[in-house]
Amino acid sequence: MIDWIEGLLAAKELDHVVLEVGGLGFRIAIPLSTYEALPDAGSRARLLTHLHVREDELSLYGFASADEKRAFETATGVSGIGPKLALLLLSTFSVRRLAEAVTTGDVATLVRVPGVGRKTAERLVVELRDKFEHLALEAGVPSGRRSTAIVPGGERGEGAIKALVTLGFPRAQASDAVR
């Protein structure tokens, strides 16, 4: 319904932003990866959006890239995965890492996300493996890869960078520190 919103970034928090458009302030929930991609408050910004409609609530979710939005919408199609948990998945992993974990059946990685138990992780793998295959291929993950080894600078490095950014370090400085 609302494909994207562009306007003045009135507020920027770790889990949401407020975009001012035509005198209205739209509160949009975002994953941490989108937070990192956005400019500082007071700048213009454009977010791809997903409007989630429930009986008692309309929620707007925003993404910096089409892959993030596609991964979010695909994940929310799984029984038991709501928009908040899908957003948490994208805040914990990059789209590439999430697609890799799902397509390789890496349940151990998925259960590291708060709120994702073993059964939910297995359901994610079973229901999303084929749907995430295209995301994994676009991100450069070899088809059929079944390794669950943690690569130095991979998921842990990404997590360390996100933690430093959350503490206020610029992304470039955080990347240099982790490297």
Accessible surface in RSA format (square Angstrom, percent):
REM  Atomic radii and reference values for relative SASA: ProtOr
REM  Chains: A
REM  Algorithm: Lee & Richards
REM  Probe-radius: 1.40
REM  Slices: 20
REM RES _ NUM      All-atoms   Total-Side   Main-Chain    Non-polar    All polar
REM                ABS   REL    ABS   REL    ABS   REL    ABS   REL    ABS   REL
RES MET A   1   209.70 108.6 119.93  79.4  89.77 213.7 116.14  98.7  93.57 124.0
RES ILE A   2    54.36  30.9  48.70  36.3   5.66  13.6  52.16  37.6   2.20   6.0
RES ASP A   3    88.27  61.8  80.24  79.9   8.03  19.0  34.54  81.3  53.74  53.6
RES TRP A   4   110.70  44.4  96.64  46.8  14.05  33.0  74.07  39.5  36.63  59.4
RES ILE A   5    12.67   7.2   9.72   7.2   2.95   7.1  12.67   9.1   0.00   0.0
RES GLU A   6    63.83  36.6  53.53  40.5  10.30  24.5   8.00  15.5  55.83  45.6
RES GLY A   7     2.33   2.9   0.00   N/A   2.33   2.9   2.33   6.4   0.00   0.0
RES LEU A   8    66.72  37.2  66.41  47.5   0.31   0.8  66.41  46.6   0.31   0.8
RES LEU A   9     0.00   0.0   0.00   0.0   0.00   0.0   0.00   0.0   0.00   0.0
RES ALA A  10    53.08  48.8  23.21  35.8  29.87  68.0  28.57  40.2  24.51  64.9
RES ALA A  11    32.83  30.2  29.23  45.1   3.59   8.2  32.83  46.2   0.00   0.0
RES LYS A  12    44.22  21.6  23.39  14.4  20.82  49.6   9.58   8.6  34.64  36.9
RES GLU A  13    88.55  50.8  86.40  65.4   2.15   5.1  16.28  31.5  72.27  59.0
RES LEU A  14    73.74  41.1  67.30  48.1   6.44  16.2  67.31  47.3   6.42  17.3
RES ASP A  15    87.04  61.0  84.05  83.7   2.99   7.1  36.94  86.9  50.10  50.0
RES HIS A  16    26.50  14.5  26.50  18.4   0.00   0.0  17.95  18.5   8.55   9.9
RES VAL A  17     0.00   0.0   0.00   0.0   0.00   0.0   0.00   0.0   0.00   0.0
RES VAL A  18    36.24  23.8  36.24  32.8   0.00   0.0  36.24  31.5   0.00   0.0
RES LEU A  19     0.00   0.0   0.00   0.0   0.00   0.0   0.00   0.0   0.00   0.0
RES GLU A  20    77.51  44.5  72.64  55.0   4.87  11.6  13.54  26.2  63.97  52.2
RES VAL A  21    51.46  33.9  46.47  42.1   4.99  12.0  49.35  42.9   2.10   5.7
RES GLY A  22    82.49 101.7   0.00   N/A  82.49 101.7  44.68 122.6  37.81  84.7
RES GLY A  23    68.40  84.3   0.00   N/A  68.40  84.3  31.28  85.8  37.12  83.1
RES LEU A  24   114.06  63.5 111.86  80.0   2.20   5.5 114.06  80.1   0.00   0.0
RES GLY A  25    55.28  68.2   0.00   N/A  55.28  68.2  13.33  36.6  41.95  94.0
RES PHE A  26    60.52  30.3  57.57  35.7   2.95   7.7  60.52  36.7   0.00   0.0
RES ARG A  27   154.23  64.8 137.19  69.9  17.04  40.6  54.61  74.6  99.62  60.4
RES ILE A  28     0.00   0.0   0.00   0.0   0.00   0.0   0.00   0.0   0.00   0.0
RES ALA A  29    27.33  25.1  25.25  39.0   2.07   4.7  25.37  35.7   1.95   5.2
RES ILE A  30     2.86   1.6   0.00   0.0   2.86   6.9   0.00   0.0   2.86   7.8
RES PRO A  31     0.00   0.0   0.00   0.0   0.00   0.0   0.00   0.0   0.00   0.0
RES LEU A  32    27.28  15.2  26.49  18.9   0.79   2.0  26.49  18.6   0.79   2.1
RES SER A  33    25.68  21.7  19.62  26.2   6.07  14.0  18.52  39.4   7.16  10.0
RES THR A  34     0.00   0.0   0.00   0.0   0.00   0.0   0.00   0.0   0.00   0.0
RES TYR A  35    44.79  20.9  44.79  25.5   0.00   0.0   5.36   4.0  39.43  48.6
RES GLU A  36    36.63  21.0  10.13   7.7  26.50  63.1   8.60  16.6  28.03  22.9
RES ALA A  37    67.86  62.4  29.37  45.3  38.50  87.6  40.34  56.8  27.53  72.9
RES LEU A  38    16.68   9.3   7.30   5.2   9.38  23.6   7.53   5.3   9.15  24.6
RES PRO A  39    54.28  39.6  41.13  37.5  13.15  47.8  54.08  44.6   0.20   1.3
RES ASP A  40   109.28  76.6 104.98 104.5   4.30  10.2  27.60  65.0  81.68  81.5
RES ALA A  41    57.28  52.7  32.76  50.6  24.52  55.8  33.09  46.6  24.19  64.1
RES GLY A  42    54.38  67.1   0.00   N/A  54.38  67.1  30.71  84.3  23.67  53.0
RES SER A  43    42.28  35.7  34.70  46.3   7.57  17.4  18.79  40.0  23.48  32.9
RES ARG A  44   152.62  64.1 134.60  68.6  18.02  42.9  71.28  97.4  81.34  49.3
RES ALA A  45     8.68   8.0   0.11   0.2   8.57  19.5   8.68  12.2   0.00   0.0
RES ARG A  46   125.65  52.8 104.39  53.2  21.26  50.6  38.69  52.9  86.96  52.7
RES LEU A  47     0.30   0.2   0.09   0.1   0.21   0.5   0.30   0.2   0.00   0.0
RES LEU A  48    42.65  23.8  42.21  30.2   0.44   1.1  42.21  29.6   0.44   1.2
RES THR A  49     1.41   1.0   0.00   0.0   1.41   3.4   0.00   0.0   1.41   2.1
RES HIS A  50    39.41  21.5  36.72  25.5   2.70   6.9  30.30  31.2   9.11  10.6
RES LEU A  51    37.41  20.8  19.13  13.7  18.28  45.9  19.13  13.4  18.28  49.2
RES HIS A  52    45.74  25.0  44.59  31.0   1.15   2.9  32.68  33.7  13.06  15.2
RES VAL A  53    98.71  65.0  73.13  66.2  25.58  61.6  73.13  63.5  25.58  69.4
RES ARG A  54   121.62  51.1 107.29  54.7  14.33  34.1  42.69  58.3  78.93  47.8
RES GLU A  55   191.37 109.9 141.97 107.4  49.40 117.6  62.62 121.1 128.75 105.1
RES ASP A  56   113.77  79.7  75.36  75.0  38.41  90.8  47.10 110.8  66.67  66.5
RES GLU A  57    69.63  40.0  58.55  44.3  11.09  26.4  30.21  58.4  39.42  32.2
RES LEU A  58   124.98  69.6  95.68  68.4  29.30  73.7  95.85  67.3  29.13  78.4
RES SER A  59    18.84  15.9  13.84  18.5   5.01  11.5  13.15  28.0   5.69   8.0
RES LEU A  60    19.00  10.6  12.79   9.2   6.21  15.6  12.79   9.0   6.21  16.7
RES TYR A  61     8.63   4.0   8.63   4.9   0.00   0.0   2.87   2.2   5.76   7.1
RES GLY A  62     0.00   0.0   0.00   N/A   0.00   0.0   0.00   0.0   0.00   0.0
RES PHE A  63     0.30   0.1   0.00   0.0   0.30   0.8   0.00   0.0   0.30   0.9
RES ALA A  64    46.19  42.5  15.74  24.3  30.45  69.3  17.75  25.0  28.44  75.3
RES SER A  65    46.93  39.7  41.85  55.9   5.07  11.7  42.13  89.7   4.79   6.7
RES ALA A  66    55.33  50.9  48.08  74.2   7.24  16.5  48.64  68.5   6.69  17.7
RES ASP A  67    49.17  34.4  47.90  47.7   1.27   3.0   7.53  17.7  41.64  41.5
RES GLU A  68    13.67   7.8  13.67  10.3   0.00   0.0   4.43   8.6   9.24   7.5
RES LYS A  69    30.66  15.0  30.66  18.8   0.00   0.0  17.51  15.8  13.15  14.0
RES ARG A  70    83.83  35.2  81.81  41.7   2.03   4.8  40.73  55.7  43.10  26.1
RES ALA A  71     0.50   0.5   0.14   0.2   0.36   0.8   0.31   0.4   0.19   0.5
RES PHE A  72     0.34   0.2   0.00   0.0   0.34   0.9   0.34   0.2   0.00   0.0
RES GLU A  73    69.09  39.7  57.20  43.3  11.89  28.3  21.53  41.6  47.56  38.8
RES THR A  74    25.07  17.8  15.75  16.0   9.31  22.2  11.87  15.9  13.20  20.0
RES ALA A  75     1.95   1.8   1.95   3.0   0.00   0.0   1.95   2.7   0.00   0.0
RES THR A  76    35.34  25.1  15.94  16.2  19.40  46.2   8.04  10.8  27.29  41.3
RES GLY A  77    58.96  72.7   0.00   N/A  58.96  72.7  31.45  86.3  27.51  61.6
RES VAL A  78     4.47   2.9   1.49   1.3   2.98   7.2   1.94   1.7   2.53   6.9
RES SER A  79    81.50  68.9  67.78  90.5  13.71  31.6  43.57  92.8  37.93  53.1
RES GLY A  80    64.41  79.4   0.00   N/A  64.41  79.4  34.28  94.1  30.13  67.5
RES ILE A  81     6.09   3.5   0.02   0.0   6.06  14.6   0.58   0.4   5.50  14.9
RES GLY A  82    30.45  37.5   0.00   N/A  30.45  37.5  25.68  70.5   4.77  10.7
RES PRO A  83    18.68  13.6  18.68  17.0   0.00   0.0  18.68  15.4   0.00   0.0
RES LYS A  84   149.09  72.7 141.67  86.9   7.42  17.7  95.60  86.1  53.49  57.0
RES LEU A  85    30.66  17.1  26.35  18.9   4.31  10.8  28.77  20.2   1.89   5.1
RES ALA A  86     0.67   0.6   0.05   0.1   0.62   1.4   0.05   0.1   0.62   1.7
RES LEU A  87    18.69  10.4  18.58  13.3   0.12   0.3  18.69  13.1   0.00   0.0
RES LEU A  88    64.91  36.1  62.07  44.4   2.83   7.1  64.38  45.2   0.52   1.4
RES LEU A  89     0.96   0.5   0.96   0.7   0.00   0.0   0.96   0.7   0.00   0.0
RES LEU A  90     2.14   1.2   1.93   1.4   0.21   0.5   1.93   1.4   0.21   0.6
RES SER A  91    24.66  20.8  21.36  28.5   3.29   7.6  13.16  28.0  11.50  16.1
RES THR A  92    45.15  32.1  30.43  30.8  14.72  35.1  30.69  41.2  14.46  21.9
RES PHE A  93     1.07   0.5   0.77   0.5   0.29   0.8   0.88   0.5   0.18   0.5
RES SER A  94    37.38  31.6  34.39  45.9   2.99   6.9  32.96  70.2   4.43   6.2
RES VAL A  95    20.17  13.3  16.30  14.8   3.87   9.3  16.30  14.2   3.87  10.5
RES ARG A  96   115.30  48.4 113.19  57.7   2.11   5.0  33.57  45.9  81.73  49.5
RES ARG A  97    29.42  12.4  28.78  14.7   0.64   1.5  16.96  23.2  12.46   7.6
RES LEU A  98     2.68   1.5   2.68   1.9   0.00   0.0   2.68   1.9   0.00   0.0
RES ALA A  99     0.07   0.1   0.07   0.1   0.00   0.0   0.07   0.1   0.00   0.0
RES GLU A 100    18.20  10.4  18.20  13.8   0.00   0.0   1.01   2.0  17.19  14.0
RES ALA A 101     0.00   0.0   0.00   0.0   0.00   0.0   0.00   0.0   0.00   0.0
RES VAL A 102     0.16   0.1   0.16   0.1   0.00   0.0   0.16   0.1   0.00   0.0
RES THR A 103     7.37   5.2   6.94   7.0   0.43   1.0   4.93   6.6   2.44   3.7
RES THR A 104    10.79   7.7   2.99   3.0   7.80  18.6   1.85   2.5   8.94  13.5
RES GLY A 105    23.73  29.3   0.00   N/A  23.73  29.3   5.23  14.4  18.50  41.4
RES ASP A 106     4.62   3.2   3.61   3.6   1.01   2.4   1.01   2.4   3.61   3.6
RES VAL A 107    20.60  13.6  18.60  16.8   2.00   4.8  18.60  16.2   2.00   5.4
RES ALA A 108    60.45  55.6  53.16  82.0   7.29  16.6  55.35  77.9   5.10  13.5
RES THR A 109     2.75   2.0   2.75   2.8   0.00   0.0   0.00   0.0   2.75   4.2
RES LEU A 110     0.00   0.0   0.00   0.0   0.00   0.0   0.00   0.0   0.00   0.0
RES VAL A 111    55.15  36.3  38.60  34.9  16.55  39.9  38.60  33.5  16.55  44.9
RES ARG A 112   116.76  49.0  87.92  44.8  28.84  68.7  52.12  71.2  64.63  39.2
RES VAL A 113     1.53   1.0   0.00   0.0   1.53   3.7   0.17   0.1   1.35   3.7
RES PRO A 114    91.42  66.6  77.32  70.5  14.10  51.3  90.34  74.6   1.08   6.7
RES GLY A 115    69.40  85.6   0.00   N/A  69.40  85.6  38.10 104.5  31.30  70.1
RES VAL A 116     6.31   4.2   0.00   0.0   6.31  15.2   0.35   0.3   5.97  16.2
RES GLY A 117    39.52  48.7   0.00   N/A  39.52  48.7  35.11  96.4   4.41   9.9
RES ARG A 118   151.18  63.5 143.07  72.9   8.11  19.3  60.24  82.3  90.94  55.1
RES LYS A 119   168.30  82.1 162.62  99.8   5.68  13.5 106.75  96.1  61.55  65.6
RES THR A 120    23.62  16.8  23.43  23.8   0.19   0.5   1.31   1.8  22.31  33.7
RES ALA A 121     0.00   0.0   0.00   0.0   0.00   0.0   0.00   0.0   0.00   0.0
RES GLU A 122    69.29  39.8  68.10  51.5   1.19   2.8  25.75  49.8  43.54  35.5
RES ARG A 123    79.03  33.2  73.33  37.4   5.70  13.6  22.82  31.2  56.21  34.1
RES LEU A 124     0.84   0.5   0.84   0.6   0.00   0.0   0.84   0.6   0.00   0.0
RES VAL A 125    10.24   6.7  10.24   9.3   0.00   0.0  10.24   8.9   0.00   0.0
RES VAL A 126   119.47  78.6  95.77  86.7  23.70  57.1  99.99  86.9  19.48  52.8
RES GLU A 127    70.34  40.4  55.92  42.3  14.43  34.4  28.66  55.4  41.69  34.0
RES LEU A 128     1.22   0.7   1.22   0.9   0.00   0.0   1.22   0.9   0.00   0.0
RES ARG A 129    77.54  32.6  77.54  39.5   0.00   0.0  23.92  32.7  53.62  32.5
RES ASP A 130   126.06  88.3 109.70 109.2  16.36  38.7  36.28  85.4  89.78  89.5
RES LYS A 131   109.79  53.6 102.65  63.0   7.14  17.0  68.63  61.8  41.16  43.8
RES PHE A 132     0.83   0.4   0.83   0.5   0.00   0.0   0.83   0.5   0.00   0.0
RES GLU A 133    49.45  28.4  49.45  37.4   0.00   0.0  31.21  60.4  18.24  14.9
RES HIS A 134    70.91  38.8  67.11  46.6   3.80   9.7  60.12  62.0  10.78  12.5
RES LEU A 135     2.24   1.2   0.51   0.4   1.73   4.3   0.54   0.4   1.70   4.6
RES ALA A 136     2.18   2.0   2.18   3.4   0.00   0.0   2.18   3.1   0.00   0.0
RES LEU A 137    95.52  53.2  77.62  55.5  17.91  45.0  78.18  54.9  17.35  46.7
RES GLU A 138   109.18  62.7  69.51  52.6  39.67  94.4  47.37  91.6  61.81  50.5
RES ALA A 139    37.28  34.3  11.57  17.9  25.71  58.5  24.43  34.4  12.86  34.1
RES GLY A 140    51.49  63.5   0.00   N/A  51.49  63.5  34.41  94.4  17.08  38.3
RES VAL A 141     2.68   1.8   0.93   0.8   1.75   4.2   0.94   0.8   1.74   4.7
RES PRO A 142    81.57  59.4  67.60  61.6  13.96  50.8  78.64  64.9   2.93  18.2
RES SER A 143    80.50  68.0  51.20  68.3  29.30  67.5  27.19  57.9  53.31  74.7
RES GLY A 144    50.19  61.9   0.00   N/A  50.19  61.9  27.45  75.3  22.75  50.9
RES ARG A 145    64.51  27.1  54.13  27.6  10.38  24.7  29.34  40.1  35.17  21.3
RES ARG A 146   134.50  56.5 113.18  57.7  21.32  50.8  61.64  84.2  72.86  44.2
RES SER A 147    55.46  46.9  38.36  51.2  17.10  39.4  37.26  79.4  18.19  25.5
RES THR A 148    81.34  57.8  64.52  65.4  16.81  40.1  31.99  43.0  49.35  74.6
RES ALA A 149    70.64  64.9  51.16  79.0  19.48  44.3  62.13  87.5   8.51  22.5
RES ILE A 150    53.45  30.4  26.68  19.9  26.77  64.5  29.10  21.0  24.35  66.1
RES VAL A 151    84.05  55.3  79.52  72.0   4.53  10.9  81.20  70.6   2.84   7.7
RES PRO A 152   126.76  92.4  99.52  90.7  27.24  99.0 110.42  91.2  16.34 101.5
RES GLY A 153    61.99  76.4   0.00   N/A  61.99  76.4  28.19  77.4  33.80  75.7
RES GLY A 154    27.91  34.4   0.00   N/A  27.91  34.4  26.80  73.5   1.12   2.5
RES GLU A 155    28.35  16.3  22.52  17.0   5.83  13.9  11.87  23.0  16.48  13.5
RES ARG A 156   168.15  70.6 156.08  79.6  12.07  28.7  64.79  88.5 103.36  62.6
RES GLY A 157     6.49   8.0   0.00   N/A   6.49   8.0   5.83  16.0   0.66   1.5
RES GLU A 158    37.05  21.3  34.36  26.0   2.69   6.4  20.06  38.8  16.99  13.9
RES GLY A 159    34.95  43.1   0.00   N/A  34.95  43.1  28.92  79.4   6.03  13.5
RES ALA A 160    41.07  37.8  31.53  48.7   9.54  21.7  38.90  54.8   2.17   5.8
RES ILE A 161    23.75  13.5  23.75  17.7   0.00   0.0  23.75  17.1   0.00   0.0
RES LYS A 162    13.23   6.5  13.14   8.1   0.09   0.2  13.23  11.9   0.00   0.0
RES ALA A 163    53.26  49.0  44.96  69.4   8.30  18.9  52.32  73.7   0.94   2.5
RES LEU A 164    44.39  24.7  44.39  31.8   0.00   0.0  44.39  31.2   0.00   0.0
RES VAL A 165    16.39  10.8  11.41  10.3   4.97  12.0  11.41   9.9   4.97  13.5
RES THR A 166    59.07  42.0  38.36  38.9  20.71  49.4  34.78  46.7  24.29  36.7
RES LEU A 167   135.24  75.3 102.19  73.1  33.05  83.1 106.75  75.0  28.48  76.7
RES GLY A 168    62.64  77.2   0.00   N/A  62.64  77.2  34.45  94.5  28.19  63.1
RES PHE A 169    88.35  44.2  83.07  51.5   5.28  13.7  84.48  51.2   3.87  11.1
RES PRO A 170    82.88  60.4  71.04  64.8  11.84  43.0  82.88  68.4   0.00   0.0
RES ARG A 171   107.79  45.3 100.63  51.3   7.16  17.0  42.50  58.1  65.29  39.6
RES ALA A 172    73.13  67.2  63.02  97.3  10.11  23.0  69.69  98.1   3.43   9.1
RES GLN A 173    95.54  53.4  90.87  66.4   4.67  11.1  33.47  71.2  62.07  47.1
RES ALA A 174     0.69   0.6   0.00   0.0   0.69   1.6   0.69   1.0   0.00   0.0
RES SER A 175    22.16  18.7  20.18  26.9   1.98   4.6  11.40  24.3  10.75  15.1
RES ASP A 176    90.82  63.6  75.72  75.4  15.10  35.7  27.08  63.7  63.74  63.6
RES ALA A 177    76.10  70.0  36.01  55.6  40.09  91.2  49.07  69.1  27.02  71.6
RES VAL A 178    50.95  33.5  22.73  20.6  28.22  68.0  28.51  24.8  22.45  60.9
RES ARG A 179   204.99  86.1 144.38  73.6  60.61 144.3  90.86 124.2 114.13  69.2
END  Absolute sums over single chains surface
CHAIN  1 A     9315.4       6971.7       2343.7       5403.4       3912.0
END  Absolute sums over all chains
TOTAL          9315.4       6971.7       2343.7       5403.4       3912.0
